[in-house]
Amino acid sequence: MKANNKLNHSTSHLLAAAILKLYPNTKLAIGPAIEEGFYYDFEFENSILESDLPKIEKLMKKMAEQGFETKKVGGDFFSFDNQPYKKELYDEFLKDGKEITFFQFVHPKTNEILFTDLCAGGHVENTKEIKHFKLLSTAGAYWRGNSNNKMLTRIYGTSWETKEELDKYLEILQERKERDHRKIGKDLNLFSFNQLSGQGLPIWLEDGMKIHNSIKNYVLKLDKKYGFTEVLTPHFGEKKLYEISGHWSHYQDTMFKPISMENEMLVPRPMTCPHHIILFNSTRRSYRDLPIRYSEQSRLYRYEKSGALTGLERVRAMDLTEGHVFVRPDQIKDEFKHLYNMILTALNDFKIEIDHVSLSLRDPNDSEKFFNDDQMWNKAENDLREVLNELNIEYKEFIGEAAFYGPKVDFQVKTVLNKIITMSTLQLDFLLPQRFEMKFINDREEFERPVLIHRGLIGTYERFIATLLEQTKGVLPFWLSPRQITIIPITSDLNEYSKKLYDEFLDLDFNVNIDLRNERINKKIRDAQIQKTKYIIIIGKNEVENNILSVREYGSDETSNYTKEQFIQKIFEIKRNLK
């Protein structure tokens, strides 16, 4: 489905016209069409609520039915009284020598002017074309995206050419809402945020940590299998460390400010590559030692603007499945293939749906963002192209999306909010080894510089778990589920038997819960299902007397009977096969 930009742009103007009718002292900002609809930013005299949207929508429909035509007018036509945001834009356009145009909704018979706006154009011819639309939500938005400016009220909406398209889109929005990891995380008590602990700093709750640790155990085993050595480095680095690496000059705006301690300027680390380079440089290296593969479950800190924070998807503190591999130049291709297969194994085991693979390249005309060395860039980019082609990988090239030190191959996923984000990454780096004067002794007994490959296996735990929750709708496979088993005794006299069973499953390293509340059995079962428990074990007198387990699987209303040994064998096999 593709939205009609002209229709949505016109509907945003209709929204502004209705707002001025209902709230005459409102100040108008901007109202563009966006990918799936439109928005308009307002400064209201008194705040409005989302419950006011139906009233606004009703007036918009009434206005649209009158059949106002769109008319372009030029010159100093708009009244800027009480409209400081429009005046600011007008003055800016005038200063920059841009064409200034205004558009009106005008009634063809009475010449009544419904609305006039400063606008570049792109509209439907008549408001009667605006029939199938919906105001969706309100949000706060700083004027021109600058947090130093006033917070305005943004009203989002969507407009379609047919009722069928609108209905289908609203169904899509409902599905997205159900899949939003923020909603799922709240419903399942996986994580939370609190202003007192800092914006963008997630708090992992008990069940969230169970998911986190299951992923970590998997990653550690896979790292070991693919030849990585696990290390642990400090959460801080001296400011000079990032000045040498170049991160300070390129990413200073997204790094936390240094903490001055005695004679040090300590920066909460935004990445660990400089730390792993220190490890490499700590001893003499031979060509026989390479490749050297370091991995770390790195806690990183990045200063994201508050408006960009989005649940777990974009945070200020994160744990990254990080790896750095130091190779000889002749090992680049084989190692890239090795690491590519490793990432593919992980994504397949977690059943992550990839939208596309991207090859991110530098912009040769941008010497500020990218290190200026044509020979280095040409070799790095050609090496990555050759590897992808030899692996028969379909990929898209993106100019200007590389890291400042080298090109990268990214595995991209689409979020429930329809944004493309990077999940896994492989980055080729000739620059940092040069800046840190890295070297190894080659087979000719001469010093030679290694090449660095940055590996993000599954990205950050935060973003990865957000993706898992959205793609599974919170119904995780058994091996990842924080609630693999819930034991429910029917009566309180069976509590002791149920506790012994609970301890047994706990000793076998399963995520097991027991519900001893004084509640009806049907409520206990329903609550366990809401929490997406994979297997509910119901214990009654018959189960105790006959040494059996009555088990209800998630998504089923039927109960199956197993001996304890049969059930344990079943769930061990499921867990072993990552199901």
C-alpha positions as CSV (number, residue, x, y, z in Angstrom):
1,M,0.0,0.0,0.0
2,K,1.3,3.4,-1.0
3,A,-0.3,6.6,0.4
4,N,-1.1,9.5,-2.0
5,N,1.1,12.4,-0.9
6,K,-1.1,15.1,-2.5
7,L,-4.2,13.7,-0.8
8,N,-2.4,13.6,2.6
9,H,-0.9,17.0,2.2
10,S,-4.3,18.5,1.4
11,T,-5.8,16.7,4.4
12,S,-3.2,18.2,6.7
13,H,-4.4,21.7,5.5
14,L,-8.0,20.6,6.1
15,L,-7.0,19.6,9.6
16,A,-5.4,23.1,10.2
17,A,-8.5,24.8,8.8
18,A,-10.7,22.8,11.3
19,I,-8.4,23.6,14.2
20,L,-8.6,27.3,13.5
21,K,-12.4,27.1,13.4
22,L,-12.5,25.2,16.8
23,Y,-9.5,26.9,18.5
24,P,-9.1,30.4,16.8
25,N,-6.0,31.4,18.8
26,T,-3.9,28.4,17.7
27,K,-0.5,29.1,16.2
28,L,0.3,27.0,13.1
29,A,3.7,25.4,12.4
30,I,4.1,22.9,9.6
31,G,2.0,20.1,8.1
32,P,3.7,17.8,5.6
33,A,2.7,14.6,4.0
34,I,4.7,11.6,5.4
35,E,5.2,8.0,4.2
36,E,1.8,6.7,5.5
37,G,-0.2,9.9,6.1
38,F,0.4,13.4,7.4
39,Y,0.9,15.5,10.5
40,Y,0.5,19.1,11.5
41,D,2.2,20.9,14.4
42,F,0.3,23.4,16.5
43,E,0.8,25.6,19.5
44,F,-2.6,25.6,21.3
45,E,-3.8,28.2,23.7
46,N,-5.0,25.4,25.9
47,S,-3.9,21.8,25.6
48,I,-6.1,19.3,23.6
49,L,-6.5,15.6,24.3
50,E,-6.7,12.6,21.9
51,S,-10.3,12.4,23.0
52,D,-10.8,15.7,21.1
53,L,-9.8,14.2,17.8
54,P,-13.2,12.8,16.8
55,K,-14.7,16.3,17.2
56,I,-12.0,17.7,14.9
57,E,-12.4,14.9,12.4
58,K,-16.2,15.5,12.2
59,L,-15.7,19.2,11.4
60,M,-13.1,18.3,8.7
61,K,-15.6,16.0,7.0
62,K,-18.2,18.6,7.0
63,M,-15.8,21.2,5.5
64,A,-14.6,18.7,2.8
65,E,-18.1,18.0,1.6
66,Q,-18.6,21.7,0.7
67,G,-16.2,21.3,-2.2
68,F,-13.6,23.9,-1.8
69,E,-11.1,24.2,-4.6
70,T,-7.3,24.5,-4.2
71,K,-5.9,27.8,-5.4
72,K,-2.3,28.9,-5.6
73,V,-1.6,32.6,-4.8
74,G,1.7,34.4,-4.6
75,G,3.1,37.5,-2.9
76,D,2.5,38.9,0.6
77,F,-0.9,37.4,0.9
78,F,-0.8,35.6,4.2
79,S,-1.6,37.4,7.5
80,F,1.1,36.7,10.0
81,D,-0.8,38.1,12.9
82,N,-0.5,35.6,15.8
83,Q,1.4,33.2,13.4
84,P,5.1,33.5,14.5
85,Y,6.1,30.1,13.1
86,K,4.8,30.9,9.6
87,K,6.5,34.4,9.8
88,E,9.8,32.7,10.8
89,L,9.6,30.4,7.7
90,Y,8.6,33.3,5.5
91,D,11.5,35.5,6.5
92,E,13.9,32.6,6.1
93,F,12.6,31.9,2.6
94,L,12.8,35.6,1.7
95,K,16.4,35.8,3.0
96,D,17.4,32.7,1.0
97,G,15.8,33.9,-2.2
98,K,13.4,31.0,-2.4
99,E,10.1,31.2,-4.2
100,I,7.3,32.0,-1.7
101,T,3.8,30.6,-2.5
102,F,0.5,30.3,-0.6
103,F,-2.4,28.0,-1.2
104,Q,-6.0,28.5,-0.3
105,F,-9.2,26.4,-0.1
106,V,-11.7,28.6,-2.0
107,H,-15.4,27.9,-2.6
108,P,-16.0,28.0,-6.4
109,K,-19.5,29.6,-6.1
110,T,-19.3,31.9,-3.1
111,N,-15.5,32.7,-3.2
112,E,-15.4,32.0,0.5
113,I,-11.8,31.4,1.6
114,L,-11.8,28.5,4.0
115,F,-8.0,28.5,4.7
116,T,-4.8,30.0,3.5
117,D,-1.3,28.5,4.2
118,L,2.3,29.2,3.3
119,C,3.0,26.1,1.2
120,A,5.1,24.8,-1.7
121,G,2.2,22.9,-3.1
122,G,1.2,19.4,-4.1
123,H,-2.6,19.2,-3.5
124,V,-5.8,17.6,-4.7
125,E,-8.0,19.9,-6.8
126,N,-11.1,19.8,-4.6
127,T,-11.8,19.0,-1.0
128,K,-14.5,16.6,-2.1
129,E,-11.7,14.2,-2.9
130,I,-10.8,14.1,0.8
131,K,-13.3,11.5,2.0
132,H,-11.5,8.6,3.7
133,F,-9.3,9.8,6.5
134,K,-8.6,9.3,10.2
135,L,-6.9,11.3,12.9
136,L,-4.7,8.9,14.7
137,S,-2.9,10.4,17.6
138,T,-1.2,13.3,19.3
139,A,2.4,13.7,20.3
140,G,4.8,16.4,21.5
141,A,7.3,17.8,18.9
142,Y,9.8,20.5,19.3
143,W,9.6,23.3,16.7
144,R,12.1,22.4,14.0
145,G,13.2,19.4,16.0
146,N,15.3,21.5,18.3
147,S,14.9,20.7,22.0
148,N,15.8,24.3,22.8
149,N,12.6,25.4,21.1
150,K,9.0,25.3,22.3
151,M,7.2,22.0,22.5
152,L,4.3,21.9,20.1
153,T,1.4,19.5,19.7
154,R,1.6,17.2,16.7
155,I,-1.5,15.6,15.4
156,Y,-1.0,12.6,13.2
157,G,-3.5,11.4,10.6
158,T,-3.8,9.3,7.4
159,S,-5.9,9.8,4.3
160,W,-6.7,7.3,1.5
161,E,-8.4,7.3,-1.8
162,T,-10.9,4.5,-0.9
163,K,-12.6,3.3,2.2
164,E,-11.2,-0.2,1.6
165,E,-7.6,1.2,1.7
166,L,-8.3,3.2,4.9
167,D,-9.8,0.1,6.6
168,K,-6.9,-2.1,5.5
169,Y,-4.4,0.5,6.8
170,L,-6.2,0.8,10.2
171,E,-6.0,-3.0,10.5
172,I,-2.3,-2.8,9.8
173,L,-2.0,-0.2,12.5
174,Q,-3.8,-2.4,15.0
175,E,-1.5,-5.3,14.1
176,R,1.5,-3.0,14.6
177,K,0.1,-1.9,18.0
178,E,-0.3,-5.6,19.1
179,R,3.3,-6.3,17.9
180,D,4.9,-3.2,19.4
181,H,7.7,-4.4,21.7
182,R,6.9,-1.6,24.2
183,K,3.4,-2.9,24.7
184,I,4.5,-6.5,24.8
185,G,7.3,-5.7,27.2
186,K,4.8,-4.0,29.5
187,D,2.2,-6.7,29.3
188,L,4.7,-9.5,30.0
189,N,6.7,-7.5,32.7
190,L,10.0,-7.8,30.8
191,F,11.5,-4.3,31.2
192,S,10.7,-0.8,32.3
193,F,12.0,2.8,32.3
194,N,12.0,5.3,35.1
195,Q,12.8,9.0,35.1
196,L,14.7,8.6,38.4
197,S,17.1,6.0,36.9
198,G,17.6,8.1,33.8
199,Q,15.9,8.5,30.3
200,G,16.8,5.8,27.9
201,L,18.3,3.5,30.5
202,P,16.3,0.3,30.6
203,I,15.6,-1.7,33.7
204,W,15.4,-5.4,33.0
205,L,12.8,-7.2,35.1
206,E,13.1,-10.9,36.1
207,D,11.5,-12.4,33.0
208,G,13.3,-10.0,30.8
209,M,16.6,-11.1,32.3
210,K,15.8,-14.7,31.6
211,I,15.4,-13.9,27.9
212,H,18.6,-11.8,28.1
213,N,20.6,-14.6,29.7
214,S,19.3,-17.3,27.3
215,I,20.6,-15.2,24.4
216,K,23.9,-14.6,26.2
217,N,24.4,-18.3,26.8
218,Y,23.8,-19.0,23.1
219,V,26.1,-16.2,22.0
220,L,29.0,-17.4,24.3
221,K,28.7,-20.9,22.9
222,L,28.6,-19.7,19.3
223,D,31.6,-17.4,19.9
224,K,33.6,-20.3,21.2
225,K,32.6,-22.5,18.2
226,Y,33.8,-19.8,15.8
227,G,37.1,-19.2,17.5
228,F,36.5,-16.1,19.6
229,T,38.2,-15.5,22.9
230,E,35.9,-13.8,25.5
231,V,37.4,-10.7,27.1
232,L,36.2,-8.0,29.5
233,T,37.4,-4.4,29.3
234,P,36.6,-1.2,31.2
235,H,33.3,0.7,30.8
236,F,35.4,3.9,30.5
237,G,38.2,5.2,28.3
238,E,40.5,8.2,28.6
239,K,39.3,11.0,26.3
240,K,42.6,10.7,24.5
241,L,41.8,7.1,23.5
242,Y,38.9,8.3,21.5
243,E,40.8,11.2,20.1
244,I,43.4,8.8,18.7
245,S,40.8,6.5,17.3
246,G,38.9,9.4,15.7
247,H,35.6,8.6,17.4
248,W,35.7,11.9,19.4
249,S,35.9,14.1,16.3
250,H,33.2,12.1,14.4
251,Y,30.8,11.0,17.2
252,Q,31.3,13.6,19.9
253,D,27.7,14.7,19.8
254,T,26.4,11.2,20.6
255,M,29.0,10.5,23.3
256,F,28.5,11.4,27.0
257,K,30.7,14.2,28.3
258,P,34.0,13.2,30.0
259,I,34.1,12.8,33.8
260,S,37.0,14.7,35.2
261,M,38.8,12.6,37.9
262,E,42.1,13.9,39.3
263,N,44.3,14.1,36.2
264,E,42.0,12.0,33.9
265,M,39.2,12.7,31.6
266,L,37.1,9.5,31.6
267,V,34.4,8.9,28.9
268,P,31.7,6.3,29.3
269,R,32.6,4.1,26.3
270,P,30.5,4.2,23.2
271,M,32.3,1.3,21.6
272,T,35.1,-1.2,22.6
273,C,37.3,-1.4,19.5
274,P,40.0,0.9,21.0
275,H,40.1,-1.3,24.1
276,H,40.5,-4.4,22.0
277,I,43.3,-2.7,20.1
278,I,45.0,-2.1,23.4
279,L,44.8,-5.8,24.1
280,F,46.3,-6.6,20.7
281,N,49.1,-4.2,21.2
282,S,49.9,-5.5,24.7
283,T,52.2,-8.1,23.4
284,R,54.3,-9.0,20.3
285,R,52.3,-10.7,17.6
286,S,53.4,-13.0,14.8
287,Y,51.7,-13.7,11.5
288,R,51.1,-17.2,12.8
289,D,48.9,-15.8,15.6
290,L,46.4,-14.2,13.2
291,P,43.4,-14.2,13.0
292,I,43.0,-13.1,16.6
293,R,39.3,-12.9,17.5
294,Y,38.1,-11.0,20.6
295,S,34.5,-11.0,21.8
296,E,32.8,-9.1,24.6
297,Q,29.3,-8.6,25.9
298,S,30.0,-4.9,26.0
299,R,28.1,-2.4,28.0
300,L,28.1,0.8,25.9
301,Y,26.8,4.3,26.5
302,R,25.6,6.7,23.8
303,Y,23.9,10.0,24.2
304,E,20.7,9.8,22.1
305,K,18.5,12.9,22.1
306,S,15.4,12.3,24.2
307,G,13.1,12.7,21.2
308,A,14.8,9.8,19.5
309,L,14.5,7.3,22.4
310,T,12.2,4.5,21.3
311,G,11.6,1.7,23.9
312,L,14.5,-0.8,23.7
313,E,15.1,0.0,20.0
314,R,17.0,3.2,20.8
315,V,18.5,3.6,24.3
316,R,21.4,5.4,26.0
317,A,22.9,2.3,27.7
318,M,23.1,-1.0,25.8
319,D,24.8,-4.4,25.8
320,L,26.4,-5.3,22.5
321,T,27.4,-8.7,21.2
322,E,30.7,-7.2,20.1
323,G,33.6,-8.8,18.4
324,H,36.9,-7.6,16.8
325,V,39.0,-9.7,14.5
326,F,42.6,-8.8,13.6
327,V,43.7,-10.4,10.3
328,R,46.5,-10.4,7.8
329,P,45.5,-8.7,4.5
330,D,45.5,-12.1,2.8
331,Q,43.0,-13.4,5.3
332,I,40.3,-10.7,4.8
333,K,38.1,-12.6,2.4
334,D,38.1,-16.0,4.2
335,E,37.5,-14.3,7.5
336,F,34.6,-12.3,6.2
337,K,33.0,-15.4,4.8
338,H,33.6,-17.1,8.2
339,L,32.0,-14.3,10.1
340,Y,29.1,-13.9,7.6
341,N,28.3,-17.6,8.0
342,M,28.4,-17.1,11.8
343,I,25.9,-14.2,11.7
344,L,23.7,-16.2,9.3
345,T,23.7,-19.2,11.7
346,A,22.6,-16.9,14.6
347,L,19.9,-15.2,12.7
348,N,18.5,-18.5,11.4
349,D,18.6,-20.1,14.9
350,F,16.6,-17.1,16.2
351,K,14.4,-17.1,13.1
352,I,14.9,-13.4,12.6
353,E,13.3,-12.1,9.4
354,I,15.8,-9.9,7.5
355,D,14.5,-7.2,5.2
356,H,17.7,-6.8,3.2
357,V,21.5,-6.8,3.3
358,S,23.2,-3.5,2.6
359,L,26.7,-2.6,1.5
360,S,27.4,0.8,3.1
361,L,30.0,2.8,1.2
362,R,31.6,6.2,1.7
363,D,30.7,9.4,-0.1
364,P,33.9,10.2,-2.0
365,N,32.9,13.9,-2.0
366,D,32.6,14.1,1.9
367,S,36.1,14.3,3.3
368,E,34.8,15.5,6.7
369,K,32.8,12.5,7.5
370,F,35.1,9.9,5.9
371,F,38.8,9.4,6.3
372,N,40.5,10.8,3.2
373,D,42.4,7.9,1.6
374,D,41.1,6.9,-1.8
375,Q,43.4,3.9,-2.0
376,M,42.3,2.5,1.3
377,W,38.6,3.0,0.6
378,N,38.8,1.5,-2.9
379,K,40.5,-1.6,-1.7
380,A,38.1,-2.1,1.3
381,E,35.0,-1.5,-0.8
382,N,36.1,-3.8,-3.6
383,D,37.1,-6.5,-1.1
384,L,33.6,-6.5,0.4
385,R,31.9,-6.5,-3.0
386,E,33.9,-9.5,-4.0
387,V,33.0,-11.4,-0.8
388,L,29.3,-10.7,-1.2
389,N,29.4,-11.7,-4.9
390,E,31.3,-14.9,-4.1
391,L,28.7,-15.8,-1.5
392,N,25.9,-15.1,-4.0
393,I,24.4,-12.6,-1.5
394,E,21.8,-10.2,-2.8
395,Y,22.6,-6.7,-1.4
396,K,21.8,-3.0,-1.9
397,E,24.5,-0.4,-2.0
398,F,24.2,2.8,0.0
399,I,26.5,5.7,-0.6
400,G,27.5,7.8,2.4
401,E,26.4,5.2,5.0
402,A,29.8,3.7,5.8
403,A,31.6,4.2,9.1
404,F,34.2,6.9,9.1
405,Y,37.0,4.3,9.1
406,G,35.6,1.8,6.5
407,P,32.7,0.2,4.6
408,K,30.4,-2.3,6.2
409,V,27.9,-5.0,5.4
410,D,24.7,-4.6,7.5
411,F,21.8,-7.0,8.0
412,Q,18.7,-4.8,8.1
413,V,15.3,-5.5,9.7
414,K,12.1,-3.6,9.5
415,T,10.5,-2.6,12.8
416,V,6.8,-2.7,13.6
417,L,6.9,1.1,13.2
418,N,8.1,0.6,9.6
419,K,11.6,1.8,10.2
420,I,14.7,0.0,8.9
421,I,17.3,-0.7,11.6
422,T,20.6,-2.5,11.6
423,M,20.6,-5.9,13.4
424,S,24.0,-7.4,12.6
425,T,27.1,-5.8,11.0
426,L,30.5,-6.6,9.6
427,Q,32.8,-3.6,9.1
428,L,36.2,-3.5,7.4
429,D,38.8,-1.1,9.0
430,F,42.2,-0.2,7.7
431,L,42.3,3.1,9.6
432,L,42.3,2.3,13.3
433,P,45.2,-0.2,12.9
434,Q,47.1,2.7,11.3
435,R,46.2,5.3,14.0
436,F,47.2,2.9,16.8
437,E,50.4,1.8,15.0
438,M,49.4,-1.8,15.2
439,K,51.8,-4.4,13.8
440,F,52.7,-8.0,13.6
441,I,55.8,-9.8,12.4
442,N,55.2,-11.3,8.9
443,D,56.8,-14.4,7.4
444,R,59.7,-12.3,6.1
445,E,60.5,-11.2,9.7
446,E,59.2,-7.6,8.9
447,F,56.7,-5.5,10.6
448,E,53.3,-5.4,8.9
449,R,50.0,-3.8,9.8
450,P,47.0,-6.0,10.5
451,V,43.4,-5.3,9.3
452,L,40.6,-4.9,11.7
453,I,37.1,-6.4,11.2
454,H,34.3,-5.2,13.5
455,R,31.6,-7.8,14.1
456,G,28.2,-7.1,15.7
457,L,26.8,-10.6,15.9
458,I,23.2,-9.8,16.7
459,G,23.6,-6.1,17.5
460,T,22.6,-5.0,21.0
461,Y,20.6,-7.1,23.3
462,E,18.1,-4.3,23.6
463,R,17.4,-3.9,19.9
464,F,17.6,-7.6,19.3
465,I,15.0,-8.5,22.0
466,A,12.8,-5.7,20.7
467,T,12.9,-7.3,17.3
468,L,12.3,-10.8,18.7
469,L,9.2,-9.6,20.6
470,E,7.8,-7.8,17.5
471,Q,8.4,-10.6,15.1
472,T,7.0,-13.3,17.4
473,K,4.3,-11.1,19.0
474,G,5.8,-12.0,22.3
475,V,5.3,-15.8,21.7
476,L,8.9,-16.8,22.0
477,P,10.1,-20.3,21.2
478,F,10.4,-22.6,24.2
479,W,14.2,-22.3,24.6
480,L,14.0,-18.5,24.9
481,S,10.7,-18.3,26.9
482,P,11.0,-16.8,30.4
483,R,8.0,-18.9,31.3
484,Q,8.6,-22.3,30.0
485,I,6.5,-24.1,32.6
486,T,3.9,-23.0,35.1
487,I,2.7,-25.5,37.8
488,I,-0.8,-25.1,39.0
489,P,-2.2,-27.2,41.9
490,I,-6.0,-27.5,41.9
491,T,-6.3,-27.5,45.7
492,S,-4.1,-26.2,48.5
493,D,-3.5,-29.7,49.9
494,L,-1.5,-30.4,46.7
495,N,0.9,-27.4,47.2
496,E,3.7,-29.5,48.8
497,Y,3.7,-32.0,46.0
498,S,3.7,-29.1,43.4
499,K,6.6,-27.4,45.2
500,K,8.7,-30.6,45.0
501,L,7.9,-30.8,41.3
502,Y,8.8,-27.1,40.9
503,D,12.2,-27.7,42.6
504,E,12.9,-30.7,40.3
505,F,12.3,-28.6,37.1
506,L,14.4,-25.8,38.6
507,D,17.3,-28.2,39.2
508,L,17.0,-29.2,35.5
509,D,17.6,-25.5,34.5
510,F,14.1,-24.8,33.2
511,N,12.3,-21.5,33.6
512,V,9.5,-22.7,35.9
513,N,6.9,-20.9,37.9
514,I,4.4,-22.1,40.4
515,D,1.0,-20.5,41.1
516,L,-0.1,-21.1,44.7
517,R,-2.6,-18.2,44.8
518,N,-6.0,-18.8,46.4
519,E,-7.8,-18.3,43.0
520,R,-10.1,-20.3,40.8
521,I,-8.2,-22.8,38.6
522,N,-9.6,-21.3,35.4
523,K,-8.3,-17.9,36.4
524,K,-4.9,-19.3,37.1
525,I,-4.8,-21.1,33.7
526,R,-6.0,-17.9,31.9
527,D,-3.3,-15.8,33.7
528,A,-0.6,-18.3,32.7
529,Q,-1.8,-18.2,29.1
530,I,-1.8,-14.4,29.1
531,Q,1.8,-14.5,30.2
532,K,2.5,-16.8,27.2
533,T,3.6,-19.8,29.3
534,K,4.7,-22.6,27.0
535,Y,3.4,-25.5,29.1
536,I,0.9,-25.4,32.0
537,I,1.1,-28.4,34.3
538,I,-2.2,-28.9,36.2
539,I,-1.8,-31.0,39.4
540,G,-4.9,-32.8,40.9
541,K,-5.4,-35.8,43.1
542,N,-5.6,-38.1,40.0
543,E,-2.2,-36.8,38.8
544,V,-0.6,-37.5,42.2
545,E,-2.1,-40.9,42.6
546,N,-1.2,-42.1,39.1
547,N,2.2,-40.3,38.9
548,I,1.3,-38.4,35.7
549,L,1.3,-34.8,34.5
550,S,-1.6,-33.1,32.9
551,V,-0.1,-30.6,30.5
552,R,-1.7,-27.9,28.4
553,E,0.5,-26.4,25.7
554,Y,0.3,-22.7,24.8
555,G,-2.4,-22.0,22.2
556,S,-4.3,-25.2,22.9
557,D,-7.4,-25.8,25.0
558,E,-6.7,-29.5,25.2
559,T,-4.8,-31.3,28.0
560,S,-2.4,-34.2,27.4
561,N,-1.1,-36.7,29.9
562,Y,2.6,-37.6,30.3
563,T,4.6,-39.5,32.8
564,K,7.1,-37.1,34.4
565,E,10.0,-38.8,32.5
566,Q,8.2,-38.6,29.2
567,F,7.6,-34.8,29.6
568,I,11.1,-34.1,30.8
569,Q,12.5,-36.0,27.7
570,K,10.1,-34.0,25.5
571,I,11.1,-30.6,26.7
572,F,14.8,-31.4,26.8
573,E,14.6,-32.3,23.1
574,I,12.7,-29.1,22.3
575,K,15.3,-27.0,24.1
576,R,18.2,-28.8,22.5
577,N,16.8,-28.2,19.0
578,L,16.2,-24.5,19.7
579,K,12.4,-24.8,19.3
